[in-house]
Amino acid sequence: DAGITQSPRHKVTETGTPVTLRCHQTENHRYMYWYRQDPGHGLRLIHYSYGVKDTDKGEVSDGYSVSRSKTEDFLLTLESATSSQTSVYFCAISERREAGEQFFGPGTRLTVL
Amino acid sequence: GQQLNQSPQSMFIQEGEDVSMNCTSSSIFNTWLWYKQDPGEGPVLLIALYKAGELTSNGRLTAQFGITRKDSFLNISASIPSDVGIYFCAGPDSGGGADGLTFGKGTHLIIQP
């Protein structure tokens, strides 16, 4: 299994509070991704990174920001959480751009009350 | 954006039966990926396909990359209880992979005793 951890694994927070989710990898892969998974929508890309300090938006990036200051860490921040951001969040990593293969972390279940 | 249509949405089968599911797209994909997700965990990559017509096996699993590059199927032979889960097809959004993956909505496999 790829060495990917996510923290926290579960979080309950209130509307309007900031939340940061962390993804940590030990594989030294260049590319990292954040997805959210919701019933009826499957997995959707939020943001991705193609190197340290290099990030870009995905399909559902509104309300989210990311940072990558080290190869191994990719942070996802909800500046002011809303109930619509209740979801399961997955981090993924990839070694090569062309192959498309991505390996996923165990996920973080976030509930915004 | 690109969309992947998976069918069936769910399958109820008996242990020992063979399973077949497929994925279609309105646009061409250069890579097809098949993932399995168990409850409470992240998707796990099962098979990656890179060439039109390619047929690849991984134990009891066999997947094929359609000739038109707009479809793929996954077969599971002699199903066992641990095959239960959700199976997703996926492909690189822009053909390059770094922009993230587009996922189908999944086929939920349920094995009846």
Interface residues (C-beta under 8 A of the other chain):
Chain A: I4 Y31 Y33 Y35 G40 H41 G42 L43 R44 L45 Y48 Y50 D56 G58 E59 F90 A92 S94 R96 R97 E98 A99 G100 E101 Q102 F103 F104 G105 P106 G107
Chain B: G1 N30 T31 L33 Y35 G40 E41 G42 P43 V44 L45 A48 Y50 F88 A90 G91 P92 D93 G96 G97 A98 D99 G100 L101 F103 G104 K105 G106
